């Protein structure tokens, strides 16, 4: 269960969903030997075999060089090249400074490490992975002394941690493919004044504004069951519908890319403005939110062939909708650093009652906590190092992303009418009447081109897997040939027959529990057909009134 109190900036949580296939490595078709040296592996160790994400497969093939045109300093002919116009590496510091790029993209960071390792490595035979996860736990089975707490040595003791801002980002930009997405999400807060939480579904794509950059393109927001209040949210976990939602997303070529929640409060001046709570003098993400984001990222690790373990970091993003310094509603996008993920995984930090500070746990007989330090400039503008006893600022753990909307929106879902969003009490019906109305008001492909409508259809459990995949194809491609094919599909015709009947049955749809909406005209107990799931109200019937299947 997840709780967060916006007024205090605290979150309590238990668990999150996992991306399908994260816990086991699949076959990897691309294997190559690199000459890197940042860890001390033997020559016999090879690259881990993992199934990379599609975006990584694509960027692996790019040279990443930053092309430059002829400058005023060039003195050569048109086909020549000199130091003023030759392409730059994607990690060139002068280019990054000139374009005010604070963080390297992940693949630029990889290229930089590989180049540095090639220059310093004396061994060109074995594979030396450049990436290594931080580990803050005591190494087990250390010889020469008793196990901790009765013994510890420099070999098994974790090193002290000096915090610094992460220099790279796993995701550089978040793009919502339509402003309508955010508008629909915020409508709940506008209507009720209560906060709202949702999971972001979309794709990872190249981002041309950053060398070898990655952007998360969000096409849908799924709002899980939750109890909302003016100052907080309580998620009802586990979400029994999540596997079904992930299945629908997969049929649409989407995956879960992050989460979003509101932290909005009217400023009380009747100016249609909201309070600015998150700023440089308070906090951007509270310590509890950092822990929450870290656990979410740990649940969604990124496959990486340059890591010893086969995974490195995460591309799971956190978006917060809150008031900016102009007291307007604004979105902020974040990730937490790999150091934060490791600290949360190894249980060495706790949330603090002061939102801007993260507590460091104390060493006990059960767990050794390494020393944690952080650096900052004092009032004399001198860089000093301070021990994190008992806390340190959360800003050392946060990686800021940019966000925006496309100049020429071409959303994945193009329905001209917003379908009722799941799990909004009082806004969604408990039967298929919403689907019936959607199909009556719009053309078939327009009606189906809505993520929430597709969730409702899938939840009815009437369509076969093949027919539902065709529904998704109609929703995305809008081809007349697919529409015609769908109208002749057996289970689709069954759904249409049910919708055309005088009573629309309840199918335990999103937004409420099951209840019978049919009237009993034949006496006795109604029964449900095993094939089309229609509820027959006449108990005397020996076969289904819709499809004719014999009663079981």
N, C-alpha and C positions, 0 to 999 in steps of 0.2 A: 504494500500500500504506500502511496506517495502523498505526502502532505507538505504544503509550504505556506508560510504565513508572510504575506508581502510586507506587512507593517514591520516585521522583525527581520525579514530577509532570511528565514530559516526554512529548511526542507528536511522532512523525514521520509525515508523511502526504503523499499525492500528489493524490488527486482524490476528488470526490464526485459524486452524481447531480444532475441538473438537473430541476426541475419542468417538465413538458411545456408548451411555449409561452412560456417565459421570454425566449427570445432574439429574439423578434419581436413587435411590437405588432400586435394585432388591431383590428378595427373597434370604435369606441366610440360608443354611441348617445346618450350624454348629453354635451352640450357647452354650456358657459355661460361668460359673461365675468365675471370678478371684478376688483375693484380692489385689487390688492396691490402692495407695494413693498418688497422686500428684495433684489432684484437689478436690474441696469441693462439690461433688455431694451428694445428699441424698441417703438413702438406697433404695428407691423405683425406682431409675433410673437404667435402664438395658443397656446391651451392644447394640449399634446400629446394626440394621439388614441391612447388606450390602452384595453384591455379590463380593467376593474377586477375585482377579486375580488368574489365575491358578498357577503361581509360588508361591503365598502366601499360597494357599491351600496345595501345596506340602511341603513347608518348615515348615508349621505349624505342620506337622506330624513328622518331624525330631526332635530327641532329641538335636542335635547340639553339643554333647559332643566331645571333641578332644581326640581321642584315643592315648595312649602312650604305647610303649613297655617296657619291663623290662630294667632297667638301672643298672649301676655299683653300685649304692647305695642300691639296693634291697637286702634284706637278707632273704626273704621268699621262700617257695617252688614255683613250676611252676604255680600252680593255685591260689596262693595268690595274694594280692594286698596291696600296701602301698602308702604313700604320694608321692613317687617318680615315680610311674607308674599308679596311678589312673587317670581316664579321667578328663580333665579340662573342665570348662565351656567355651562356645564360646567367652566370653568376658574377659577371663583371661588376665590381663594386662601384666604379665611377658611373656606369650606366644606371645602377640601382639608385645611387644618390641623386643623380640628375633627374630621374623620374619619380623620386620620392617613394620608392618601393622599400618598405621597412623589412619585409620578410621575404626570404627566398621561397620559391615554389619547391615542393618536395623533390621533383625530378631535377631541378637546378641544384639543389642541395646534394643529391646523389652524385651528379656530374662533378661537382666541386670536390667531394670526398674522394672520388675515384682518381681525379687528376692529382690531388695531393698525395694519395697513396702510391701512385705510379712514380711520383718524383722521389719518394722517400723509401720505398720498399727495396730491400736487397735480395729478396727471394721472388723470382718470377715464375715459379713452378706451381705452387699450391694456391688454392683459393682462400683469400682472407676477407671475410665479409666486413664491410665498412660500418655496419650498423649493429648496435648492441643495446638491448634494453637495460635500463638501470635496475639494480637489485639492492634493496635495503635490508635484506634478511641475512642472518648468520648462515654461512655455508655449513651444511650438515656433514657429519662423519669426519670431522677434522681430527687427525691422529696427533697423539702427544699430550692430550689433556682430556679431562672429563667434559661431557656435554654442558652447554650453557644451562644454568647460571653458575655451575661449579667451575667452569673453565672457559677461557676465551683467549685467542691470540690474534696477531696481526694478519695471519693468513685467512682466518674465517670471519674476522670482524668486518662488517661493512664500512666503507670509507665515509668520511664526513661529506656532507652535501653543501655545496656553495650555490645558492640559487641565482639564476640569471635568466633574462628573457629568452625565450626560444627564438632562434634565428630563422626558422623555416615554418611553413604552414602545410598541412596535409591538404587543405582546401583553401583556395584564395578568395573565392567570391561565391555569394549565394544569389541566385536569380529566380525570382518568382515569375512564372511564365505569363501571368496575367494579374493586374491589380485587383481583379474580381476575387481572387483567392483570399487575399488579406481582408478585403471588404466583407466577404461572407463570414470569415472567422471572427472579425470584430463586431459583427452584427449582434452576436449573443451578448457581449458586454454592453453595447448601446441599449439593448432592450431590457437588460436585467441589472446592470451595474456590477455583475459578478464576473470573476476571472474565468479564464478558459484555457485548456491545454489541448494540444494536438500533436500527432506524429506527421512528419513531412515525408511525402513520397515523391520520388523523381528519379533523375539520372545524373551521373557525373560526366561532364563533358570538358573538352579543352577550353581554356580561357585565354584569349589572345592578348589581353591587356598586360599580362605578366608572362615573361619567358617560361615556357613549359608549364603554364598555369593550369589549374583545375577549378572548375566551378560546379556547384551543385544546382541543377535546374529543377525547381520544385513545381510539380504539376497538380498535386492534390494534398489535402490535409485531412487526415482521419482523426476524429475526436472520440477517444475511447470513453467507456462509462465513467462518470465522475460526478462528485457532489461539489458544486461550486458555491462559493461565498464571496462576499465583497472583498475580503482580505486573504483569500486562500482557496486552495483546491485539494480535494481528496480523490485520488484515483481508486477505482474499484478493481483491485488486482486479485487473482489473475483475470485478464480479459479473455473470456471464452471465445470471442469472435476473432481474436488476433490472427490465428492460423488461417482463417478464412479470408481475412483482409489481405494477408501476405500472399495468399494464393491468387486473389483477384489482381493484386499489383503485379505479380509475376506474369499473369496472362496478358497484361498490358505493357510488359517490358519495363516495369518500374521496380524500384526497391526502396526500402526505408533509408532516408539520408539524414534524418535528424528529428528534432522536436522544437515546438514553439509554444510559448505561453505568454499570457498577458500579465502586466503589473501596472494597471491603470486606475487612477483615482481622479475624479473631477476636482478642479481647483477651488470649487465652491463660490466662484465669482460670477456665474452665469455668463461666461465668456466663451463657452465651448472649448475650454482649455483644460489640460490635465497637469497634475503635479509632476515636477521634475525631481525624482528621487535619486536617480542614478547619474552621478557626475564625478568629476575628478576629485572633488573634496569629500565624497562619500564612498561610493563603491560602484562598480559596473556589474560584477557578479559577486554575490555574497559567498562566504566560505562554504556554507551548506550547498549552495548552487554549484560551486566548483566541484564538490564531492559528488553531487548528483550527476553532473556532466561527465566527470571522470568515470563513474561506474557505467554510464551509458556507453562511453567510448570503449571501455574494457569489454563490454558485451558485443561490440562491433569492431574487432580488430581488422586492420588492413593487411592482406597477404603481400609479402615482400620477399623477393628472392635474394635481396642483399642483406637479409637479417639471418642471424644464426638460428633463430627459432622458426623462421618462415613467416613471421608476422611482425609488423612494426607500426606503432601509432594507430590512428583511427581517422576515418573521414566523417564520423558522426558529428553533426553540428548542433548548436544550441542557439535559437533565436528568441529574443525577449522583446515584447512589444510594450513600450513604456513611454513616459514623457521625456522629451529632450529639453535643452536649455531654453528653447522658445516656448515651452509648454505645449508643443504639438505632439501628436501621436507619432512615434518613430520606431523603427525596427533596428535592433542591434544584433549582430551575428558574432558568435564566439566559438572557439574550441578551448579546451584546457591543454596545457603542455604535456608532453610525454613524461616529464618529471612528476607532474601532478598525478597522472595515471598510475605511475609506479608507487608514489606515496600512498595513494588510496588503496591500491592493491595490497600493499604490504602493511597497511593499518598503522601508519606512523603519524597521521594527522587526524584532527577532529574539527568539527565546526565550532565557531566561537559565537558568543552572544553579540559581539561587535561584528557586524556583517563584513567589514573590510579586512578583518584579520583571520588568519588560519592558525589554529592551535597545534603545537607539536606535542605529541604524547611523551610521557616520562618513561624512562627505562624501568622495567620491573623484572621480577624473577621469571616471568613468562615470556618476555620479549625485550630484546636489546634495541634501543632506538639510537641511531647514529646522530652525531652532532649536525645541526643545520645552521648555516650562516647565510646572510644576505648582505648585499652591498648597496649603498646609497650615498648621495652627495649631501653633506651636512650644510649648515647655514653659511659656512665659509667656502662653499663650493669645492670641498675636498672629498674625494671618494673614500669612504670608510666601510669597514666590515663589521657587522653586528651579529652576535649569536641570536638565533631565534628561540629565546627563552623568555616567555613560553610561546611566543607567537611571531608571525611575520605577515606583511601585507599580501593580500590575494593577487595583487597586480603582477607578481612574479610568475604566476601560474596561468595567466590568461593570454590567449592568442586572439587578436581581433581580426575579423574578416570584413570585407566590404559586402554590400548587398545592393540590389537594384532590380529594375524591371526592364525588359527589352524595349528598344525604341519603336520597333514595329511588332507588337505582340502577335504571336501565332500560337495560342495555347493548345495544349494537347486535347483538352476537352472543350468542345465548342458549343455546347447546348445553349440556346438563347434564353432558357428558363432555368433558374436555380432549383434543383431538387431539394426537398427537405433533408437537412443534415442529421445523420444518425445520433442517437443518444442525447438529443436535446428534449428534455421533458416538456411536454405540452406543444411541441412543434412538429413532432412526427407521429404518424398513426401506427397502430399495432397490426395493420393488415396491409393488403396490396393496393389499397385505394389510391395511394400516392402514385404508384406505377401506372394504374389505370388512367388517372387524370393526366399524367405526363404524356402518355401515348395518345390520348385523345386531343391534347392541345398542340402537339408538335408532330412533324414528320418523324418516321421511325429512326432514321440515323441521327437526327437532331435530339430526339428524346433520349436516346441511349448514350449520347456523348456527354455523360456526367458521371464522375467517379462514384458519387453517393447513390445514384440510380443503379449502377452496376452492382454495388454492394447489396442493395435491397433485392435485386433479381437473384444474385447468387445465394442470398440467405433464404430465399423461398424454397431452394433445394428441388426445384421442378425440372430445370434444364439439365441435360446430360453434359458431360465435360466438353465434348466436341461442339455441341450447340452453344454452350456458353463462350467458348473460344471464338466462335463465329460472331456472337453478339459483340465481343470485344473488338473484333476486326471491323465490324460495321461502325462501332463507336469511334474508332480511330481513323479509318480510311474513307468513310462516306461514299463507298462505291455502290452504284445501283445494282450491279450484279450480285454483290454480297447481300444486299437487302432482299433481293428476290429469292436468293438461296435460303436465307433465314426464314422467310415466310412459309417455306415448305418443310421445315424441320419438324419432326414429330413432337418433340418436347416443347418447342416454341408454340406450336399450335395448341398443345394442351394448356400452356400458360394463357394464351389468348382466350381459349374457351372458358377458363376459370374467371378471367377478368370480365368476360361478357355475361357471365351468369348474374342473376339478380342479387346474390349475396357474395361479397368478396371475402374469402376465408382469411383467417389469421394464420400467419406462417411463422410466428415467433420472430418477427422482423426486428431489426435494430430499433432501439428506442423504447422497448417495453416487453413485458412478458406475454405469454400466450393466453388468449381468451377467445372463446367462441363468438363469432359475429354472425353465425348462421342461425336461422330459426328452424325449429323442429316441427316439420309439417307432417311427418309420417308416424310420429309416436316412437317411443323407445329411445335407446341410446344411439347417437350418430356414430358413424364409423368412417375411417379414413382409408382411401384406396392406396394399396401398396405401390402401385405404378405411378399414378399422376398426383398422388397425395391429396386429391379432392376429398372434402369431408361430406359424405352423403348423410343427409338428415333423416332419410326414410330408412328405418331399421329393417323394413321388410324386403328391401331390395337385395337380390342375390348377386348382382353385378353392379359395377360403378356406373352412375348415371352419365358420366362424362366420357370415359374411354372404354367402358364395357368389360373391364377386367373383372373376373369372378371374385367374389368376396372371399377373403381368407379367414 
